[in-house]
Amino acid sequence: MCRNIRTLHNFEPHATTAEVEAAALQYVRKISGSTKPSRTNEEAFNCAVHEIAHATQHLLDSLVTHAPARDRGEEAAKAKARAAVRFGAA
């Protein structure tokens, strides 16, 4: 999986439409092998992003969990701490 695609399920507040679309865009970029499609492929590229974002939102709306929702701020702080250990403090 692409490193830039983040978990969107079970967070408070819920994932926004922009986050879902960004994840879909990253996915399509990864599997197509290009960050920007040619004009010939642009319509197919954008259609794929839209369809994957729609499917992703449907999936997120359908998932059920009994675990407490994670806090985005806490998760970001944990990630920064891991990065500081891995790469050294900035």
Phi, psi and chi 1 to 4 in degrees:
 res  aa     phi    psi   chi1   chi2   chi3   chi4
   1 MET       -  148.9  179.9 -170.7  -83.9      -
   2 CYS   -64.9  134.9 -177.7      -      -      -
   3 ARG   -64.2  -25.3  -68.9 -176.7 -175.3 -170.8
   4 ASN   -81.6   -9.5  -65.9  -27.6      -      -
   5 ILE   -86.1  120.6  -61.4  175.7      -      -
   6 ARG  -104.6  156.9  -57.7  -69.7  178.7 -138.6
   7 THR   -63.6  131.3  -58.8      -      -      -
   8 LEU  -111.3  -12.5  -61.2  176.7      -      -
   9 HIS   -86.9  144.4  176.1   61.7      -      -
  10 ASN    66.7   43.2 -160.6   26.8      -      -
  11 PHE  -117.9  151.2  -84.2  101.4      -      -
  12 GLU  -121.3  121.1 -164.4   59.7   45.8      -
  13 PRO   -73.0  162.9   26.0  -31.5      -      -
  14 HIS   -62.3  159.8  -62.8  -69.4      -      -
  15 ALA   -60.9  137.8      -      -      -      -
  16 THR   -85.1  166.6   64.5      -      -      -
  17 THR   -60.0  -38.5  -57.8      -      -      -
  18 ALA   -63.8  -38.8      -      -      -      -
  19 GLU   -67.1  -40.1  -70.5  172.6  -45.4      -
  20 VAL   -65.1  -44.0  171.3      -      -      -
  21 GLU   -65.8  -37.3  -71.0  174.3    0.6      -
  22 ALA   -64.8  -40.6      -      -      -      -
  23 ALA   -64.7  -41.7      -      -      -      -
  24 ALA   -63.1  -42.0      -      -      -      -
  25 LEU   -62.0  -44.8  177.2   61.2      -      -
  26 GLN   -61.3  -40.9  -73.6  -64.9  -33.5      -
  27 TYR   -63.0  -47.6  177.2   76.8      -      -
  28 VAL   -64.4  -39.8  172.0      -      -      -
  29 ARG   -60.6  -42.4  -75.9  176.8  173.2  171.8
  30 LYS   -64.8  -48.9 -177.2   70.0  170.7 -174.9
  31 ILE   -77.0  -25.0   61.7  168.8      -      -
  32 SER   -84.1  -21.0   69.5      -      -      -
  33 GLY    81.3   12.8      -      -      -      -
  34 SER  -140.5  145.8   65.1      -      -      -
  35 THR   -86.5  -25.1   57.4      -      -      -
  36 LYS  -140.8  122.1 -175.8  168.4 -179.1  175.3
  37 PRO   -76.1  160.2   29.3  -35.3      -      -
  38 SER   -69.4  165.5   65.3      -      -      -
  39 ARG   -59.9  -33.1  -84.3 -169.3 -124.7  158.1
  40 THR   -63.9  -38.4  -53.8      -      -      -
  41 ASN   -98.6   -1.2  -65.9  -35.6      -      -
  42 GLU   -59.8  -42.5 -170.7  171.1   14.6      -
  43 GLU   -64.4  -44.1 -174.9  177.2  -18.0      -
  44 ALA   -64.3  -40.8      -      -      -      -
  45 PHE   -61.4  -50.8 -169.7   90.3      -      -
  46 ASN   -66.0  -36.4  -68.6  -23.3      -      -
  47 CYS   -63.9  -42.2 -177.2      -      -      -
  48 ALA   -63.5  -42.7      -      -      -      -
  49 VAL   -60.2  -45.9  170.3      -      -      -
  50 HIS   -62.2  -46.4  174.8   73.5      -      -
  51 GLU   -65.3  -40.2  -70.7  176.4    5.7      -
  52 ILE   -69.6  -39.2  -69.3  169.5      -      -
  53 ALA   -61.9  -41.9      -      -      -      -
  54 HIS   -62.9  -47.1  178.3   75.4      -      -
  55 ALA   -63.8  -38.7      -      -      -      -
  56 THR   -64.5  -44.9  -59.8      -      -      -
  57 GLN   -63.2  -40.0 -171.0   63.5   60.0      -
  58 HIS   -62.1  -43.5  179.7   70.8      -      -
  59 LEU   -61.0  -49.6  171.6   65.8      -      -
  60 LEU   -60.8  -38.0  -69.0  173.9      -      -
  61 ASP   -68.9  -25.9  -67.6  -17.4      -      -
  62 SER   -90.5  -21.5  -59.8      -      -      -
  63 LEU   -68.8  142.4  -69.0  174.1      -      -
  64 VAL  -124.2  138.7  176.7      -      -      -
  65 THR  -143.5  152.8 -175.5      -      -      -
  66 HIS  -105.4   -4.8  -61.8  -69.7      -      -
  67 ALA   -75.6  148.4      -      -      -      -
  68 PRO   -66.8  146.6   20.7  -28.0      -      -
  69 ALA   -64.8  141.6      -      -      -      -
  70 ARG   -84.7  150.4  -65.1  175.4  -75.8  179.3
  71 ASP   -92.9  129.6 -178.5   83.8      -      -
  72 ARG   -61.9  -38.9  -69.7 -178.8 -174.3  -84.2
  73 GLY   -63.5  -44.1      -      -      -      -
  74 GLU   -64.2  -43.1  -70.7  177.1   16.8      -
  75 GLU   -64.2  -38.4  -66.0  -62.2  -39.8      -
  76 ALA   -65.4  -39.9      -      -      -      -
  77 ALA   -65.0  -40.8      -      -      -      -
  78 LYS   -62.2  -42.1  -71.1  178.5 -169.3  176.6
  79 ALA   -64.3  -40.4      -      -      -      -
  80 LYS   -64.7  -39.4  -75.0 -178.2 -178.2 -178.9
  81 ALA   -64.3  -43.2      -      -      -      -
  82 ARG   -62.7  -40.9  -74.5 -168.8  -56.5  -90.7
  83 ALA   -65.4  -38.5      -      -      -      -
  84 ALA   -63.7  -40.0      -      -      -      -
  85 VAL   -67.6  -42.7  168.9      -      -      -
  86 ARG   -72.3  -44.0 -176.1  173.3  178.8 -170.4
  87 PHE  -108.6   -5.7  -57.9  111.8      -      -
  88 GLY    89.3  151.4      -      -      -      -
  89 ALA   -66.9  143.4      -      -      -      -
  90 ALA   -80.7      -      -      -      -      -
